[in-house]
Amino acid sequence: MKTLKALLGLAVLVAGFYLAWMLIPPYFNNYELEDYMAQEARFNTYTAKSETDMRESIYKKAQDLSIPLTREQISVQRVSNGVSISADYAVHVDLPLYPIDVTFHPASKNKGY
């Protein structure tokens, strides 16, 4: 009985590590993309960089991070006195018995004064 509990405990531990191994990278990559969007919004509030150039820069960063994001999913707008950037995308994670799509909505807005 003791060995059965130990094996069950080990199986739960291994399953937990496997889930973390599969799910943490998409969340970390999303965090990096959102940080990059904030940086783009902050730096380009006071520059003449076009919305298309900002969109292309964010698209390249997403490709570097292996994020399945198209140029059309990236919204870049120069608002009254700042820049607003957002995107919506999903990452497919193949978990055994239960594959899932994790959706993300990174966004950033910077207002100049």
C-alpha positions in Angstrom: 0.0 0.0 0.0 2.9 2.4 0.8 4.5 1.8 -2.6 1.2 2.4 -4.3 0.8 5.8 -2.6 4.5 6.6 -3.4 3.9 5.7 -7.1 0.7 7.7 -7.2 2.4 10.7 -5.6 5.3 10.4 -8.1 2.8 10.3 -11.0 1.0 13.4 -9.8 4.4 15.2 -9.4 5.5 14.2 -12.9 2.1 15.3 -14.3 2.5 18.6 -12.6 5.9 19.2 -14.0 4.8 18.2 -17.5 1.8 20.6 -17.4 4.2 23.4 -16.3 6.6 22.5 -19.0 3.9 22.8 -21.6 2.0 25.8 -20.3 4.6 28.2 -18.9 6.3 29.0 -22.2 3.2 30.5 -24.0 2.5 32.7 -20.9 6.2 33.8 -20.7 6.3 34.6 -24.4 3.1 36.6 -24.1 4.6 38.5 -21.2 7.7 39.3 -23.4 5.5 40.4 -26.3 3.4 42.7 -24.0 6.5 44.2 -22.6 7.8 44.8 -26.1 4.5 46.4 -27.0 4.7 48.7 -24.0 8.2 49.7 -25.0 7.1 50.4 -28.6 4.2 52.5 -27.4 6.4 54.4 -24.9 9.2 55.2 -27.4 7.1 56.0 -30.4 4.7 58.4 -28.7 7.2 61.1 -29.4 8.5 59.9 -32.8 7.2 60.0 -36.3 7.4 56.1 -36.7 4.4 55.1 -38.7 1.7 52.7 -37.5 2.7 50.2 -40.2 6.4 50.3 -39.1 5.3 49.7 -35.5 3.1 46.8 -36.5 5.9 45.3 -38.5 8.3 45.6 -35.5 5.8 43.9 -33.3 5.2 41.2 -35.9 8.9 40.5 -36.1 9.1 40.2 -32.3 6.2 37.8 -32.3 7.9 35.7 -34.9 11.1 35.7 -32.8 9.1 34.4 -29.9 7.3 31.8 -32.0 4.0 33.4 -31.3 1.3 32.5 -34.0 0.4 36.1 -34.7 -0.4 37.7 -38.1 0.1 41.3 -39.0 -3.7 41.6 -39.3 -4.2 40.6 -35.7 -2.0 43.5 -34.5 -3.8 46.8 -34.0 -1.7 50.0 -33.8 -3.3 53.4 -33.5 -2.0 56.8 -32.9 -4.6 58.3 -30.5 -5.0 62.0 -29.6 -1.7 62.3 -27.8 -0.2 58.8 -27.7 0.0 55.3 -29.1 -2.3 52.3 -28.5 -1.2 48.8 -29.4 -3.2 45.6 -29.0 -3.4 42.0 -30.4 -5.5 38.9 -29.9 -4.2 35.4 -30.6 -4.4 31.8 -29.4 -1.7 29.2 -28.8 -2.6 25.6 -29.3 -1.1 23.4 -26.5 -1.2 19.6 -27.2 -1.8 18.1 -23.8 -2.4 14.3 -23.7 -6.1 13.6 -23.6 -7.0 17.3 -23.5 -5.5 19.6 -26.1 -6.3 23.3 -25.4 -6.1 26.7 -27.1 -4.9 29.4 -24.7 -6.0 32.9 -25.7 -4.0 36.0 -25.1 -4.9 39.7 -25.4 -1.7 41.7 -25.0 -2.1 45.5 -25.1 -0.4 48.7 -24.2 -1.3 52.4 -24.3 1.0 55.3 -23.7 -0.2 58.9 -23.5 2.2 61.8 -24.1 1.8 65.1 -22.3 
